[in-house]
Amino acid sequence: MKKVSILAVLSSLLLVSCFDSSKPNYQYFPNMYESVGYETYAESTAFNNGIEAQLPAEGSVARGWAPYDYSDTNDGYESAKADLKSPLALTDEHRAEGKELYGVYCAVCHGSKGDGQGILMKREKFLGIPSYADRDITEGSIYHVLMYGKNAMGSHAGQVNATERWQIAQHVMYLRNELTK
């Protein structure tokens, strides 16, 4: 029995002495231990046509992005004003969301009532902000202005997505109706 235990201890020591933790004896996926670094858009032998496989497919659209068919011109504005309609149903939920977004992005200039008397107007940072009651606007024209901006107002396309722009447009039309009563 004593010989068996001594033999087991010696065998264990022999096995442990061959182990090097910095260089495993067997690598299941060697590329995971010693990976090759590749440069973005660099020439590659992985594909027959160079870097083509690393580029997006021609005509593809990025996830979450939808094309907007109206140009950033006065003609594009007029077309959007006449033709562009909201895909969202007129609901209290959408208008409530639009009201909240309006308070964040629009009320500082346009005022909480849409009368052009926002805090920046009162502090004379921006002058001549019109009341919605004085403007011939539609949901399409509001969406277009949020998308591209107009005059001193910049684009808000980076701050609010398409659904949020339509919700803001619903709230602005509500404010306009309230002002014209």
C-alpha positions as CSV (number, residue, x, y, z in Angstrom):
1,M,0.0,0.0,0.0
2,K,2.9,2.3,0.8
3,K,4.4,1.7,-2.6
4,V,1.2,2.5,-4.3
5,S,0.9,5.9,-2.5
6,I,4.5,6.8,-3.2
7,L,4.1,5.9,-6.8
8,A,0.9,8.1,-7.0
9,V,2.8,11.0,-5.5
10,L,5.7,10.7,-7.8
11,S,3.4,10.4,-10.8
12,S,1.6,13.6,-9.8
13,L,4.9,15.5,-9.3
14,L,6.1,14.3,-12.7
15,L,2.9,15.5,-14.4
16,V,2.9,18.9,-12.6
17,S,6.5,19.5,-13.4
18,C,5.8,19.4,-17.2
19,F,2.9,22.0,-16.9
20,D,3.7,25.6,-18.0
21,S,0.7,27.9,-17.3
22,S,1.9,30.5,-19.8
23,K,1.9,28.0,-22.7
24,P,-0.8,25.4,-22.4
25,N,0.0,22.0,-23.8
26,Y,-3.1,21.7,-25.9
27,Q,-5.0,24.6,-27.5
28,Y,-8.5,23.7,-28.5
29,F,-9.0,26.9,-30.6
30,P,-5.5,28.3,-31.1
31,N,-6.7,31.5,-32.7
32,M,-8.4,32.4,-29.4
33,Y,-5.0,32.3,-27.7
34,E,-2.9,33.9,-30.4
35,S,-5.3,36.0,-32.5
36,V,-4.3,37.9,-35.6
37,G,-5.1,41.6,-35.6
38,Y,-6.8,42.9,-38.7
39,E,-7.1,46.6,-39.8
40,T,-10.6,47.8,-40.8
41,Y,-11.1,47.7,-44.6
42,A,-7.6,46.3,-45.0
43,E,-6.8,43.9,-47.9
44,S,-7.6,40.4,-46.9
45,T,-6.9,37.0,-48.4
46,A,-10.1,35.7,-46.7
47,F,-12.2,36.7,-49.7
48,N,-11.7,36.4,-53.4
49,N,-12.4,40.0,-54.2
50,G,-10.3,41.8,-51.6
51,I,-12.3,43.9,-49.2
52,E,-15.7,43.7,-50.9
53,A,-17.1,41.3,-48.4
54,Q,-16.3,43.7,-45.5
55,L,-18.4,46.5,-47.0
56,P,-22.2,46.7,-46.7
57,A,-24.1,45.2,-49.5
58,E,-25.0,47.7,-52.3
59,G,-28.4,49.2,-51.7
60,S,-28.7,48.0,-48.1
61,V,-30.2,50.2,-45.5
62,A,-28.8,50.5,-42.0
63,R,-30.9,49.0,-39.2
64,G,-33.3,51.6,-37.7
65,W,-32.8,54.1,-40.5
66,A,-35.6,54.9,-43.0
67,P,-35.1,57.0,-46.1
68,Y,-36.8,60.4,-46.1
69,D,-37.9,61.3,-49.6
70,Y,-38.2,65.1,-49.3
71,S,-35.2,67.3,-50.0
72,D,-33.8,70.0,-47.8
73,T,-35.0,72.8,-50.1
74,N,-38.0,75.2,-50.2
75,D,-39.6,72.9,-52.8
76,G,-39.1,69.9,-50.5
77,Y,-40.6,71.8,-47.6
78,E,-43.7,72.8,-49.7
79,S,-44.0,69.2,-50.9
80,A,-43.8,67.8,-47.4
81,K,-46.3,70.4,-46.2
82,A,-48.8,69.4,-48.9
83,D,-48.3,65.6,-49.2
84,L,-46.6,64.2,-46.0
85,K,-49.1,62.6,-43.6
86,S,-48.5,61.1,-40.2
87,P,-48.4,57.3,-40.0
88,L,-49.4,57.5,-36.3
89,A,-53.0,57.5,-35.2
90,L,-54.2,60.6,-33.4
91,T,-54.3,59.3,-29.8
92,D,-54.0,60.8,-26.4
93,E,-51.0,58.6,-25.7
94,H,-49.1,59.9,-28.8
95,R,-50.0,63.5,-28.0
96,A,-48.9,63.0,-24.3
97,E,-45.5,61.7,-25.5
98,G,-45.3,64.6,-28.0
99,K,-46.1,67.1,-25.2
100,E,-43.3,65.7,-23.1
101,L,-40.8,65.8,-26.0
102,Y,-42.0,69.3,-26.9
103,G,-41.3,70.4,-23.4
104,V,-37.7,69.2,-23.7
105,Y,-36.8,70.3,-27.2
106,C,-39.2,73.0,-28.4
107,A,-40.7,75.0,-25.5
108,V,-37.5,76.9,-24.7
109,C,-37.9,78.8,-27.9
110,H,-41.6,78.4,-28.9
111,G,-43.1,78.5,-25.5
112,S,-45.2,75.9,-23.7
113,K,-48.3,77.2,-25.4
114,G,-46.8,77.6,-28.9
115,D,-47.1,81.3,-28.8
116,G,-43.4,82.0,-29.5
117,Q,-42.8,83.2,-25.9
118,G,-40.3,80.7,-24.7
119,I,-37.6,81.5,-22.2
120,L,-35.0,82.2,-24.9
121,M,-37.3,84.7,-26.5
122,K,-38.0,86.4,-23.2
123,R,-34.3,86.6,-22.5
124,E,-33.8,88.0,-26.0
125,K,-31.4,85.2,-27.1
126,F,-33.6,84.6,-30.2
127,L,-36.0,87.2,-31.4
128,G,-38.9,86.9,-33.8
129,I,-40.0,83.4,-33.0
130,P,-43.5,83.2,-34.5
131,S,-46.6,81.9,-32.8
132,Y,-48.2,78.8,-34.3
133,A,-51.4,80.7,-34.7
134,D,-49.7,82.9,-37.3
135,R,-48.3,80.1,-39.3
136,D,-49.8,78.0,-42.1
137,I,-48.4,74.6,-40.9
138,T,-49.3,71.0,-41.3
139,E,-48.0,67.8,-39.6
140,G,-45.9,67.3,-42.7
141,S,-44.3,70.7,-42.6
142,I,-43.6,70.3,-38.9
143,Y,-42.0,66.9,-39.5
144,H,-39.9,68.4,-42.3
145,V,-38.6,71.3,-40.1
146,L,-37.8,68.8,-37.3
147,M,-35.9,66.7,-39.9
148,Y,-33.9,69.5,-41.6
149,G,-34.4,72.7,-39.6
150,K,-35.5,76.0,-41.1
151,N,-34.2,79.5,-40.8
152,A,-32.6,79.9,-37.4
153,M,-34.0,76.6,-36.2
154,G,-31.6,73.7,-36.6
155,S,-32.3,70.1,-37.3
156,H,-33.5,67.9,-34.5
157,A,-33.1,64.6,-36.5
158,G,-30.2,63.6,-34.2
159,Q,-32.2,64.2,-31.0
160,V,-35.6,62.7,-31.9
161,N,-36.4,59.6,-34.0
162,A,-39.1,59.5,-36.7
163,T,-41.9,58.4,-34.3
164,E,-41.0,61.1,-31.8
165,R,-41.1,63.7,-34.6
166,W,-44.6,62.6,-35.5
167,Q,-45.6,62.8,-31.9
168,I,-44.2,66.3,-31.5
169,A,-46.1,67.3,-34.7
170,Q,-49.4,66.0,-33.2
171,H,-48.8,68.2,-30.1
172,V,-47.8,71.2,-32.2
173,M,-51.0,70.9,-34.2
174,Y,-53.0,70.6,-30.9
175,L,-51.3,73.8,-29.7
176,R,-52.1,75.6,-32.9
177,N,-55.8,74.6,-32.6
178,E,-55.8,75.9,-29.0
179,L,-54.3,79.2,-30.1
180,T,-56.7,79.8,-32.9
181,K,-59.9,79.1,-30.9
